[in-house]
Amino acid sequence: MTLTRKDPLSPTQLAQLAADLHACPDQTHTETAAVEAAAALLGSPVGLVMTHRRQPVAVTATDPGLHAANLEQIRLGEGPALDVLLRQANQPTAADLVVDSPWPAWSPAAIELGWRSVLGARLTSRNKHVIGALIVADPRPDMFGPATIRATGLLAAHVTVALDAARILDNLELASDSHGLVGRAVGILMERFNLDSEQAFTVLRRYSQDTQTKLNQVAAHLVDTRQLPDDHVPRTRAGWPNSRPPD
């Protein structure tokens, strides 16, 4: 069901949105499902710009022209997503980019790509960090009245919860995978060099430090090849448990 320009989002629609987003297997699928659901409810294309290592990244959009417009925001350093991510704006809006726009550098590019009405919505995580922005755009002017602005804010809140949860689960899954790799690598060292678990982990960690390689990458190399990486590793006897260097 597409939201009309006057109707609010119903509790049933919000509940279904939450269920659909939380059913996604990972963050990437959640991002795609979020913009598709928002576009279906609002009746206009929706894009998503997220922060990655404190930099804006145009992640996805339901329309390639909107994705291109979001990329232009990042290139020019101006636009509704940048207002949200860098300037803490809540819901920056332009009723008609042709007539009156707060983004003089970005608006010509957006207009050329076919957009007239633009609305942004901030995604704020549970720890109060701004993690992204929903961008809604339409080729027609004056499309985003008070009801649509309120609805977009509600959608943004639900999308934020789902993305926050997906990000945490992705990190936990990565940590679990890394932990499993390290455990297997420790077991290989224990068997090969007759070490206890603490000594084996010390060897693994020292290789990681000496080669400036992440611990899970050293572990993965050992599990795959049954060999520790040899590059740039000092072979001093004092560096190994029980003064016994690996072969």
C-alpha positions in Angstrom: 0.0 0.0 0.0 1.4 3.4 -1.0 1.0 6.3 1.4 -1.1 9.1 0.1 0.2 12.7 0.6 -2.3 13.2 3.5 -2.5 9.9 5.3 -0.2 9.0 8.2 1.6 5.7 8.4 -0.5 3.2 10.3 0.7 1.0 13.2 0.2 -2.0 10.9 2.5 -0.6 8.2 5.2 0.2 10.8 4.9 -3.2 12.4 5.2 -4.9 9.0 8.2 -2.7 8.1 10.0 -3.6 11.3 9.3 -7.3 10.8 10.6 -7.2 7.2 13.7 -5.3 8.1 14.7 -7.5 11.1 14.2 -10.6 9.0 17.0 -9.5 6.7 20.2 -11.7 7.0 22.8 -8.9 7.1 23.3 -5.1 6.9 23.5 -5.0 3.1 20.2 -6.8 2.7 18.7 -4.5 5.4 19.9 -1.4 3.5 18.3 -2.6 0.3 15.0 -3.6 1.9 14.8 -0.3 3.8 14.9 1.9 0.7 12.6 -0.4 -1.2 10.0 -0.4 1.7 10.3 3.4 2.2 9.8 4.0 -1.5 6.8 1.8 -1.7 5.2 3.5 1.3 6.1 7.1 0.3 5.4 6.7 -3.4 8.8 8.4 -4.4 12.3 7.1 -4.9 14.4 6.7 -1.8 18.2 6.5 -1.4 20.5 5.8 1.5 23.8 7.6 2.4 25.7 6.0 5.3 28.8 7.0 7.2 31.9 4.7 6.9 35.0 5.7 8.9 33.5 9.2 9.3 33.0 9.6 5.5 29.7 9.7 3.6 29.1 6.8 1.3 26.2 6.5 -1.2 25.0 3.0 -0.4 21.9 2.3 -2.4 18.8 3.8 -4.0 15.6 2.6 -5.6 16.4 4.8 -8.7 19.8 5.0 -10.4 19.2 8.7 -11.0 18.9 9.3 -7.2 22.0 7.2 -6.5 23.8 9.4 -9.0 22.5 12.5 -7.3 23.7 11.2 -3.9 27.1 10.6 -5.4 27.1 14.2 -6.6 26.4 15.3 -3.0 29.5 13.6 -1.8 31.6 14.9 -4.7 30.4 18.5 -4.1 30.3 18.4 -0.4 26.7 19.8 -0.4 23.2 18.5 -0.3 20.5 17.1 2.1 22.6 14.1 3.0 25.6 16.2 3.8 23.5 18.5 5.9 22.3 15.5 7.9 25.7 13.8 8.3 28.0 16.8 8.7 25.8 19.6 10.0 23.4 17.6 12.2 20.3 18.8 10.3 17.2 16.7 11.1 15.0 16.8 7.9 16.4 19.2 5.3 13.8 19.9 2.6 13.5 21.6 -0.7 10.0 22.0 -2.2 11.4 22.9 -5.6 15.1 22.9 -6.5 14.4 25.0 -9.5 12.7 27.8 -7.6 14.4 27.9 -4.2 17.2 25.6 -3.1 19.6 25.8 -0.1 22.2 23.9 -2.1 23.4 26.1 -5.0 26.3 23.8 -6.0 24.4 20.6 -5.9 20.9 21.6 -7.2 21.9 22.0 -10.9 23.2 18.5 -10.9 20.1 17.2 -9.1 17.8 19.0 -11.5 19.7 17.7 -14.5 19.2 14.2 -13.2 15.5 14.9 -13.0 14.7 15.8 -9.4 12.6 18.8 -8.2 11.5 17.9 -4.6 14.0 16.6 -2.1 13.7 15.5 1.5 16.3 14.1 3.9 15.9 12.3 7.2 18.5 11.6 9.8 19.4 8.1 11.1 20.6 8.3 14.7 21.8 5.2 16.4 21.0 4.2 20.0 24.3 5.8 21.2 23.2 9.1 19.6 25.6 8.9 16.6 24.4 9.9 13.2 24.9 6.8 11.0 23.2 7.9 7.8 20.5 9.7 6.0 17.4 8.6 4.0 17.0 10.8 0.9 13.6 11.0 -0.7 13.3 12.7 -4.1 10.6 13.3 -6.7 10.7 14.7 -10.3 7.6 16.8 -9.4 7.8 20.0 -7.3 6.0 20.5 -4.0 5.6 16.8 -3.2 6.6 16.6 0.4 4.1 18.2 2.7 3.8 17.9 6.5 2.3 14.4 6.4 5.1 13.0 4.2 7.8 14.7 6.3 6.4 13.2 9.5 6.1 9.8 7.8 9.7 9.9 6.6 10.8 10.7 10.1 9.0 7.7 11.4 10.4 5.5 8.7 13.9 6.8 9.4 13.5 5.8 13.1 12.5 2.3 12.2 15.2 2.0 9.6 17.8 3.2 12.1 16.9 0.5 14.6 17.1 -2.2 12.0 20.4 -1.0 10.6 21.9 -0.6 14.0 20.9 -4.2 14.9 22.2 -5.5 11.6 25.5 -3.8 12.0 25.9 -5.2 15.5 25.0 -8.7 14.3 27.5 -8.4 11.4 30.2 -7.4 13.8 29.4 -10.2 16.2 29.4 -12.7 13.3 32.8 -11.4 12.1 34.2 -11.6 15.7 32.8 -15.1 16.0 34.5 -16.2 12.7 37.8 -14.5 13.8 37.6 -16.2 17.2 37.1 -19.6 15.5 40.0 -19.1 13.2 42.4 -18.0 16.0 41.3 -21.1 18.0 42.1 -23.4 15.1 45.4 -21.8 14.5 46.3 -22.1 18.2 45.4 -25.8 18.0 47.8 -26.3 15.1 50.7 -24.6 16.9 50.0 -26.6 20.0 50.2 -29.9 18.1 53.1 -29.0 15.9 55.4 -27.5 18.5 54.2 -29.2 21.7 53.0 -25.9 23.2 50.3 -25.2 25.7 47.5 -22.8 24.6 49.0 -19.7 26.2 52.3 -20.3 24.5 50.7 -21.0 21.1 48.7 -17.8 21.3 51.8 -15.8 22.2 53.5 -17.1 19.1 50.5 -16.2 17.0 50.3 -12.7 18.5 54.0 -12.1 18.0 53.8 -13.0 14.3 50.9 -10.6 14.1 52.9 -7.8 15.7 56.2 -8.4 13.9 54.6 -8.5 10.5 52.0 -5.8 11.2 49.3 -8.2 10.1 45.9 -8.6 11.8 45.7 -11.5 14.1 42.8 -13.2 12.3 44.7 -12.9 9.0 47.8 -14.6 10.4 45.5 -17.3 11.8 43.7 -17.7 8.5 47.1 -18.1 6.7 48.2 -20.8 9.2 44.9 -22.7 8.9 45.0 -22.6 5.1 48.7 -23.4 4.6 49.8 -25.0 7.9 52.7 -22.5 7.8 53.3 -19.2 9.6 54.2 -16.3 7.4 57.9 -15.9 7.3 58.4 -12.3 6.0 60.2 -9.9 8.3 59.9 -12.1 11.4 62.9 -11.9 13.7 64.3 -15.4 14.5 65.8 -14.6 17.9 65.4 -17.5 20.3 64.2 -15.2 23.1 61.2 -14.4 20.9 59.6 -17.9 21.2 58.1 -19.8 24.0 60.5 -22.1 25.7 63.3 -20.6 23.5 62.1 -22.9 20.7 61.4 -21.1 17.4 59.1 -22.7 14.9 60.6 -24.3 11.8 
